[in-house]
């Protein structure tokens, strides 16, 4: 059960674990109806909600742009990105998406957790073949579905550039 595999304390890799099977640290948060996790090494910071300026183009999961540390950053409604319910945004989680930065809308941030990758499940074929490849793995935690996000797939570079250009015209 994943609940036993998740701890809030750093855990050393188990003896005899194959290479690449070390435990990973993830930031857990809620968005819409989803319990989500992003790799901690991709998280820049967690902050309070900031004003968001809507943009006229882009997918429906992009709420708009906000100014973070003096730069415009696209804000992704994580609940709409991976589900069908908008996020009641209380926090923004800025993450690295390759060479770019994106803010993920979150309702609550639950904390940093250490997860044994051996407890994760591959995506079912119907999810793996979907429109988005932002979900990398799934698991359960206390009878709740836990969705792992790949931050580099949230907004492609060309869409990121388009959103910033659109925001500059507003």
KEKE-3310 file (N, C-alpha, C; in steps of 0.2 Angstrom, whole numbers, plus 5000, padded with zeros to 4 digits):
npx = (5004:5003:5002:5010:5022:5025:5033:5036:5049:5066:5072:5084:5090:5085:5095:5102:5094:5090:5099:5094:5082:5080:5073:5061:5058:5044:5032:5017:5000:4984:4972:4958:4948:4958:4973:4989:5006:5022:5039:5051:5063:5060:5052:5051:5046:5033:5019:5008:4992:4992:4987:4980:4981:4970:4972:4969:4970:4975:4975:4960:4965:4974:4975:4980:4991:5003:5013:5028:5041:5045:5044:5033:5023:5015:5000:4994:4979:4978:4969:4960:4969:4972:4960:4942:4937:4939:4952:4951:4960:4972:4985:5001:5012:5027:5036:5050:5050:5058:5068:5060:5048:5033:5018:5008:4992:4985:4975:4977:4993:5001:5013:5030:5035:5042:5044:5043:5048:5045:5032:5024:5012:5011:5004:4987:4983:4973:4974:4988:4988:4981:4977:4986:5002:5006:5004:5013:5013:5003:4996:4990:4984:4979:4967:4964:4966:4982:4991:5005:5014:5023:5033:5039:5031:5020:5017:5021:5036:5033:5019:5021:5028:5019:5009:5015:5017:5004:4999:5007:5001:4990)
npy = (4994:5011:5021:5017:5018:5031:5044:5057:5060:5061:5046:5034:5025:5008:4994:4984:4988:4991:5001:5017:5016:5024:5032:5045:5063:5072:5085:5086:5091:5098:5100:5105:5091:5082:5074:5078:5076:5083:5082:5087:5092:5100:5110:5128:5138:5140:5149:5162:5166:5176:5190:5187:5189:5187:5179:5179:5168:5151:5135:5129:5126:5135:5148:5161:5175:5179:5191:5186:5188:5199:5194:5189:5175:5160:5154:5138:5130:5117:5108:5108:5104:5090:5085:5088:5098:5115:5123:5129:5141:5144:5144:5146:5136:5137:5130:5122:5120:5113:5125:5135:5144:5139:5142:5132:5131:5128:5121:5117:5114:5100:5096:5090:5074:5058:5046:5029:5023:5010:5008:5014:5014:5010:5020:5016:5010:5017:5030:5033:5034:5046:5064:5072:5070:5073:5067:5056:5044:5034:5032:5026:5033:5032:5027:5036:5042:5046:5057:5059:5072:5077:5090:5096:5094:5101:5114:5116:5123:5132:5135:5142:5153:5159:5162:5172:5182:5185:5190:5201:5210:5213)
npz = (5000:4996:5006:5016:5010:5008:5017:5028:5031:5025:5017:5016:5001:5000:5004:4991:4981:4964:4953:4949:4956:4967:4981:4978:4981:4982:4980:4987:4983:4982:4969:4961:4960:4962:4969:4969:4963:4961:4956:4968:4965:4954:4958:4961:4970:4982:4984:4989:4982:4967:4958:4942:4925:4912:4896:4879:4871:4869:4878:4888:4900:4904:4914:4913:4914:4927:4936:4942:4953:4945:4931:4918:4920:4914:4921:4926:4927:4937:4940:4929:4919:4922:4925:4927:4934:4939:4948:4964:4967:4979:4981:4972:4963:4958:4945:4936:4919:4909:4901:4905:4916:4925:4933:4944:4948:4964:4977:4990:4999:5003:5008:5008:5002:5003:4991:4986:4971:4966:4971:4963:4949:4932:4919:4914:4898:4892:4898:4895:4881:4879:4876:4883:4890:4902:4914:4923:4931:4942:4958:4974:4988:5004:5000:4990:4974:4967:4957:4947:4941:4926:4924:4913:4903:4904:4898:4881:4874:4862:4864:4876:4872:4864:4873:4881:4871:4868:4880:4881:4873:4879)
capx = (5000:5007:5002:5016:5028:5026:5034:5038:5056:5070:5073:5089:5088:5086:5101:5101:5089:5093:5101:5088:5076:5080:5066:5061:5055:5039:5028:5010:4995:4977:4970:4951:4947:4964:4978:4994:5013:5027:5046:5053:5069:5057:5049:5055:5044:5026:5017:5001:4989:4993:4983:4981:4979:4968:4975:4964:4971:4978:4970:4956:4968:4979:4971:4982:4998:5004:5020:5031:5048:5046:5043:5027:5023:5009:4997:4990:4974:4980:4962:4958:4974:4971:4953:4936:4935:4943:4955:4950:4967:4974:4992:5004:5018:5031:5040:5054:5047:5064:5071:5055:5044:5026:5014:5003:4987:4984:4970:4981:4999:5001:5020:5035:5035:5047:5040:5047:5046:5043:5025:5020:5009:5011:4997:4983:4983:4968:4977:4994:4987:4977:4979:4991:5007:5008:5004:5019:5012:4998:4996:4984:4986:4974:4961:4963:4971:4988:4993:5011:5015:5029:5032:5042:5026:5014:5016:5026:5039:5029:5013:5023:5030:5013:5005:5018:5016:4997:4999:5011:4997:4984)
capy = (5000:5017:5025:5014:5019:5038:5046:5064:5060:5058:5039:5031:5019:5001:4990:4979:4991:4992:5007:5021:5014:5027:5036:5052:5068:5075:5090:5084:5096:5097:5104:5102:5084:5078:5074:5078:5076:5085:5081:5092:5096:5105:5116:5134:5140:5140:5156:5164:5167:5182:5192:5183:5193:5182:5179:5178:5162:5145:5130:5131:5125:5140:5153:5168:5176:5183:5193:5183:5190:5203:5191:5186:5167:5157:5150:5132:5127:5110:5104:5107:5101:5083:5083:5092:5103:5120:5123:5135:5143:5147:5144:5145:5132:5138:5124:5122:5116:5114:5131:5140:5143:5139:5142:5128:5133:5123:5123:5117:5111:5095:5095:5086:5067:5053:5040:5023:5022:5003:5008:5017:5010:5013:5022:5012:5011:5023:5036:5034:5036:5052:5070:5074:5066:5077:5062:5051:5038:5035:5028:5027:5036:5032:5026:5041:5042:5051:5058:5062:5076:5078:5097:5098:5093:5105:5119:5116:5130:5136:5138:5146:5159:5162:5165:5178:5187:5187:5194:5208:5214:5215)
capz = (5000:4995:5012:5020:5006:5009:5023:5027:5032:5020:5018:5012:4997:5003:5002:4986:4977:4958:4951:4947:4960:4974:4983:4976:4985:4978:4983:4986:4983:4979:4963:4959:4964:4961:4973:4964:4965:4956:4958:4972:4961:4949:4962:4963:4976:4984:4986:4990:4976:4965:4952:4936:4919:4907:4889:4874:4867:4873:4880:4893:4907:4905:4917:4911:4916:4932:4937:4948:4953:4939:4925:4916:4920:4913:4926:4923:4932:4937:4940:4922:4916:4922:4927:4924:4939:4940:4955:4968:4968:4985:4981:4966:4964:4952:4943:4930:4913:4904:4903:4907:4922:4924:4940:4944:4953:4969:4983:4996:4998:5009:5010:5004:5004:5000:4988:4983:4964:4965:4973:4958:4944:4925:4917:4910:4891:4890:4900:4892:4874:4879:4873:4887:4893:4908:4920:4922:4935:4947:4964:4978:4995:5009:4996:4985:4968:4968:4951:4947:4935:4923:4923:4907:4898:4906:4892:4877:4873:4857:4867:4881:4869:4861:4878:4883:4866:4869:4886:4880:4869:4883)
cpx = (5004:5007:5008:5022:5029:5027:5036:5045:5060:5072:5079:5087:5089:5092:5098:5096:5093:5094:5095:5082:5077:5074:5067:5057:5050:5035:5021:5005:4989:4975:4963:4950:4953:4969:4984:5001:5017:5034:5048:5059:5066:5054:5053:5053:5036:5024:5010:4998:4990:4988:4985:4978:4977:4971:4969:4964:4974:4972:4966:4960:4973:4974:4973:4989:4998:5012:5023:5039:5050:5045:5036:5027:5016:5006:4992:4985:4975:4974:4960:4963:4973:4964:4948:4934:4941:4946:4953:4957:4968:4982:4995:5010:5022:5036:5044:5051:5053:5067:5066:5052:5037:5023:5008:4998:4985:4979:4974:4988:5000:5008:5024:5035:5040:5043:5045:5044:5043:5035:5021:5017:5010:5004:4993:4983:4979:4971:4984:4993:4982:4980:4985:4996:5010:5008:5009:5017:5006:4999:4990:4987:4980:4967:4959:4968:4976:4991:5000:5012:5022:5029:5034:5036:5019:5012:5022:5029:5035:5023:5015:5025:5024:5009:5008:5017:5009:4996:5002:5006:4991:4985)
cpy = (5006:5021:5023:5016:5027:5040:5054:5065:5058:5051:5037:5026:5013:4998:4985:4982:4993:4999:5011:5020:5018:5031:5043:5057:5072:5080:5088:5090:5094:5102:5101:5096:5080:5079:5073:5078:5079:5084:5088:5096:5100:5111:5122:5137:5139:5146:5157:5166:5174:5184:5189:5187:5187:5184:5177:5171:5157:5140:5132:5130:5130:5146:5160:5168:5180:5185:5190:5185:5194:5201:5188:5178:5165:5153:5144:5130:5119:5105:5103:5103:5093:5081:5088:5097:5108:5120:5130:5137:5147:5148:5143:5141:5134:5132:5126:5118:5116:5120:5137:5139:5143:5139:5137:5130:5127:5126:5123:5113:5107:5094:5091:5079:5063:5047:5035:5022:5015:5003:5011:5013:5014:5015:5017:5014:5017:5030:5038:5036:5043:5058:5073:5069:5069:5072:5057:5044:5040:5030:5029:5029:5036:5032:5032:5041:5048:5051:5062:5065:5077:5086:5099:5097:5097:5110:5118:5123:5134:5139:5143:5153:5163:5165:5172:5183:5189:5191:5200:5212:5216:5222)
cpz = (5000:5002:5016:5016:5006:5016:5022:5029:5026:5022:5013:5007:5001:5000:4996:4981:4970:4957:4948:4951:4967:4975:4980:4981:4980:4983:4981:4987:4980:4974:4960:4963:4964:4967:4968:4967:4960:4960:4962:4968:4956:4952:4963:4969:4976:4986:4986:4983:4974:4959:4946:4930:4914:4900:4885:4871:4872:4875:4886:4900:4909:4908:4914:4913:4922:4933:4943:4947:4947:4932:4924:4916:4919:4919:4924:4929:4932:4937:4933:4918:4916:4924:4924:4929:4940:4947:4958:4971:4975:4985:4974:4967:4957:4951:4937:4925:4908:4906:4905:4914:4921:4932:4939:4950:4958:4974:4989:4995:5004:5011:5005:5007:5000:4998:4985:4976:4963:4967:4968:4952:4937:4924:4913:4903:4889:4892:4896:4885:4874:4876:4877:4889:4899:4914:4918:4926:4939:4953:4968:4985:4999:5005:4991:4980:4968:4961:4951:4940:4932:4921:4916:4901:4899:4900:4888:4875:4868:4860:4873:4878:4866:4867:4881:4878:4867:4875:4885:4876:4873:4887)
residu = (UNK:UNK:UNK:UNK:UNK:UNK:UNK:UNK:UNK:UNK:UNK:UNK:UNK:UNK:UNK:UNK:UNK:UNK:UNK:UNK:UNK:UNK:UNK:UNK:UNK:UNK:UNK:UNK:UNK:UNK:UNK:UNK:UNK:UNK:UNK:UNK:UNK:UNK:UNK:UNK:UNK:UNK:UNK:UNK:UNK:UNK:UNK:UNK:UNK:UNK:UNK:UNK:UNK:UNK:UNK:UNK:UNK:UNK:UNK:UNK:UNK:UNK:UNK:UNK:UNK:UNK:UNK:UNK:UNK:UNK:UNK:UNK:UNK:UNK:UNK:UNK:UNK:UNK:UNK:UNK:UNK:UNK:UNK:UNK:UNK:UNK:UNK:UNK:UNK:UNK:UNK:UNK:UNK:UNK:UNK:UNK:UNK:UNK:UNK:UNK:UNK:UNK:UNK:UNK:UNK:UNK:UNK:UNK:UNK:UNK:UNK:UNK:UNK:UNK:UNK:UNK:UNK:UNK:UNK:UNK:UNK:UNK:UNK:UNK:UNK:UNK:UNK:UNK:UNK:UNK:UNK:UNK:UNK:UNK:UNK:UNK:UNK:UNK:UNK:UNK:UNK:UNK:UNK:UNK:UNK:UNK:UNK:UNK:UNK:UNK:UNK:UNK:UNK:UNK:UNK:UNK:UNK:UNK:UNK:UNK:UNK:UNK:UNK:UNK:UNK:UNK:UNK:UNK:UNK:UNK)
# end
